[in-house]
Every structure is written in structure tokens, then in C-alpha cells.
């Protein structure tokens, strides 16, 4: 699940069957748990029969709920790899946009503070 610092779910992928009502309930329950934690605490949190593993990148929290017996460090590596893939995809789409618009488009991106 991707969640903003304001607690809005931006993206969610579920690997167990939950109704829409249950999904909203889960999001409402874990949002304050994660947002209230200080940045210096570890990124692992026990919740019900799952282990929540999260990592903050910029203003987004990337959250995985895994089995209690799963390895936390591997899950953190998976989150990091996912962020790198998203970063590469965004970079490629920006470069394609810049090629279409030419140099003027490039300066527009720089002016708005978006760097590749």
C-alpha cells in the first residue's frame, strides 16, 4: 500500500480477498499506527496476525503486510527495488516528454523544480 503523509491511500495491492469495506477498515486502522511513529523508530510493526513493514520515501509511505515468519529485511529490499523501478519509469517518461517538447520543455521542468 502507498500512503501519503496525510493518510490518503494512493495505491493498494491486496494478495488476500477482502471486501471493499474490509479494505477501508484496514487502511483506517494502520494509518494512525504508522503516521504517529517517530522517524527514528524501526520500520517493523506487529499488527493483528501480520507484521507491517514500511518505509518512507519523500512524502509517501510504502507499506507491506507480511506473515509473522517472513524476513523483514528482504521485504525492505523489495520495497526499495519497487521505488527504484518507479523512479526509472518516471525518469523515462520525463525524458520522452522532453524529447517531444524539445529544449523549451526542459527549461519548463527545471523552472518548476522537477529534476530527473
C-alpha positions in Angstrom: 0.0 0.0 0.0 1.2 3.5 -0.8 0.0 6.2 1.6 0.7 9.9 1.7 1.8 11.7 4.9 -1.8 12.9 5.2 -3.0 9.4 5.4 -4.6 9.1 1.9 -4.1 5.7 0.2 -2.6 6.4 -3.2 -2.1 2.8 -4.4 -3.0 -0.6 -2.9 -2.5 -4.2 -4.0 -4.1 -6.9 -1.9 -3.0 -10.6 -2.0 -5.8 -11.9 0.1 -9.5 -11.5 -0.6 -11.0 -8.6 1.3 -14.3 -6.7 0.6 -14.2 -3.0 -0.1 -15.5 -2.4 3.4 -12.7 -4.5 5.0 -10.0 -2.8 2.9 -11.2 0.6 4.1 -11.2 -0.6 7.7 -7.7 -2.0 7.4 -6.4 1.3 5.9 -8.1 3.3 8.7 -6.6 1.1 11.4 -3.0 1.1 10.1 -2.8 4.7 9.1 -2.6 6.2 12.6 -0.2 3.5 13.7 2.3 4.3 11.0 1.9 8.1 10.8 2.2 8.5 14.6 5.5 6.7 14.8 8.7 8.9 15.1 11.1 8.7 12.2 13.9 7.2 14.4 11.9 4.1 15.3 12.3 0.9 13.3 10.2 0.2 10.3 8.6 -3.0 11.6 5.3 -3.1 13.5 3.2 -6.0 14.7 -0.4 -5.7 13.9 -3.0 -8.4 14.5 -1.6 -11.6 12.9 0.6 -9.7 10.5 3.9 -7.8 10.5 3.7 -4.4 8.9 6.9 -3.3 7.3 7.0 0.2 5.9 9.5 2.7 4.6 9.1 6.4 3.9 10.3 7.9 0.7 9.7 11.7 0.3 6.1 12.2 1.2 4.9 8.6 0.6 4.9 5.6 2.9 5.3 2.2 1.2 3.7 -0.4 3.4 3.7 -4.2 3.2 1.8 -6.5 5.5 3.5 -9.9 5.7 3.3 -13.1 7.7 5.0 -13.0 11.1 7.6 -15.6 10.0 8.7 -13.6 6.9 12.0 -11.8 6.8 11.7 -8.1 7.4 15.0 -7.1 5.7 14.0 -8.9 2.4 10.7 -7.0 2.5 12.5 -3.7 2.9 14.7 -4.6 -0.1 11.6 -5.4 -2.1 10.1 -2.0 -1.2 13.4 -0.3 -2.2 13.6 -2.1 -5.5 9.9 -1.1 -6.2 10.8 2.5 -5.5 13.8 2.3 -7.9 11.6 0.8 -10.6 9.1 3.6 -10.2 11.9 6.2 -10.3 13.3 4.7 -13.5 9.8 4.7 -15.1 9.2 8.3 -14.1 12.6 9.3 -15.5 11.9 7.6 -18.8 8.5 9.3 -19.2 10.0 12.7 -18.4 12.8 12.1 -20.9 10.2 11.1 -23.5 8.2 14.3 -22.8 11.4 16.4 -23.0 12.3 14.9 -26.4 8.8 15.7 -27.7 8.8 19.3 -26.4 12.4 20.0 -27.1 14.6 22.4 -25.1 11.7 24.6 -24.1 10.0 21.8 -22.3 13.3 21.0 -20.5 13.5 24.5 -19.1 9.9 24.4 -18.1 10.7 21.3 -15.9 13.7 22.9 -14.4 11.8 26.1 -13.6 9.2 24.1 -11.7 11.8 22.4 -9.7 11.3 18.9 -11.1 14.7 17.3 -11.7 15.4 14.0 -13.3 
